[in-house]
């Protein structure tokens, strides 16, 4: 039986002679899903990403004839998909759920801007309010959003800095991908899943000691400072698992985890799409809830 023992100090864990006894774990600590044109309007928290995932989602639109304004909320129908394969869901949304209790939504004038998929509300004395339809649907729908991964890229500069949204928008790979999708998948929209990863070490020992199992639950694993090498191997693990079609087009050979020469026994990566209401998949693989993407590094340590 293999368990994780978290007793060693951080200093001991960072000593390279211990590294072959450790696994590297990275997990998506913060996730954001947005349309490319929303990149420039991200909050400071949402700008912390270091890996981005280009995805295809069903086209979303609003049936403007269905919009009804009530005192406490706005009701409207969201149309998901196009052509024969469409579904419709009615949402009740409060623009001010807690900030301004008792605000009368009937005072709003509503407009929907299809190209930007923006819900625009006027009539409030403090200014215009805009909501992203993608964000509203993701937060209020009772269904998971089909999210197909087509490309995985890195948003981590050579000096270890995170790339700003403006630089990501000018990425020629992303621009070409967006143009191809508009031409080849008119029934879909491009959305970017932005991931901020954190990392830690996991010591692997053989034991059936129940006390150690209990200790595992109440102690923390030694943390690691995130760097380019850890981001590189995380990106490689994701690409090797999902095998997105555009990574294959732009990079004939997928990056190999072993190429990075890390002195760990294994690496495992988790994304946690459930907290975003996303069903993540690619043409090669469907990601199960809280699944660990595990790759052995033992061959590179012998």
Residue, then its C-alpha position, 0 to 999 in steps of 0.5 A: x500500500x502506498x501512502x504519502x508521508x508529509x513529516x519531513x521538513x521543507x529543507x530536507x525535501x528540497x535536498x536533491x538526494x531525496x528527490x527520487x523518493x518524491x513525486x511532484x504534484x501540481x494542481x490548478x488553484x485558480x481557474x477562469x473561463x473567458x472569451x478572447x475579447x474579454x482578456x483585457x478586462x480580467x480581474x487581478x485574480x484572473x490574471x494570475x494564470x500560467x497555462x492557458x487552454x484553448x477550447x471549443x464551446x457551444x455557441x451561446x445566444x439569448x432569445x431577446x423576445x424571452x427577456x422579462x424584467x421583474x423587481x428582483x431578477x431578470x428572466x431570459x432564455x439562453x440558446x445553446x448550440x446552433x442548427x438542429x442541435x440546440x437546447x434552451x434553458x431559462x435563467x433567472x439572474x439578479x444583477x445585484x444579488x447582494x450589493x444593493x438589496x431591494x434594487x428594482x430590475x424593472x428600471x433597467x433597459x436591456x440590450x444584447x450585443x451578439x458579437x461580444x456576447x455582452x448583456x448590457x444594462x442601462x438606466x442605473x444612475x451610476x452607469x452602464x452595467x455589462x455582463x458576459x453571457x458566458x460567465x452568466x451561463x456558467x454560473x447559473x446553468x444547471x448543466x455542465x458546459x461541454x468544453x473541448x480542448x484543442x490547444x494547450x499553451x504556456x503563459x509563463x515568460x523566460x524569466x518566470x513572469x506571467x504573461x499579460x493578457x495583451x501579450x497572450x492576445x497577440x500570440x500568433x498561435x492563438x490568432x491562427x487557431x481562432x481564425x481556423x475555428x471561425x472557418x471550420x467550426x461556425x457552430x462553436x465559439x472559442x473560449x480560453x481556460x486560464x489556469x493558475x497552478x501550484x505545486x508540492x512534493x509528495x513522499x512515497x513510502x510503503x506502509x499500512x500504518x493507520x497512524x501515518x494515514x491519519x497524519x497525512x490528513x492533518x499535515x501539509x506536504x512540503x510546498x515548492x516554489x513554482x518555476x519554469x521547469x515545473x510549469x514545463x512539465x505540467x504543460x507536458x503532462x496535460x498535452x500528453x494526456x489530452x493530445x489536443x489537435x492543435x498541439x499536434x499541428x504546431x508541434x509535430x512531437x508532443x513534449x516528453x515529460x522525461x525530457x525535462x530531467x526532473x529528479x522526481x519519481x513521478x508527476x501528477x496534475x489535477x485541474x478540478x473543472x467541476x468547480x467551474x461547471x465544465x465537462x473537459x475533453x479532447x478528441x482523445x480523452x475525457x477528463x473525469x472529475x478530480x482525476x489525477x494525470x499521472x506520469x512516471x519519471x522513474x526512468x529518467x532517475x536511474 
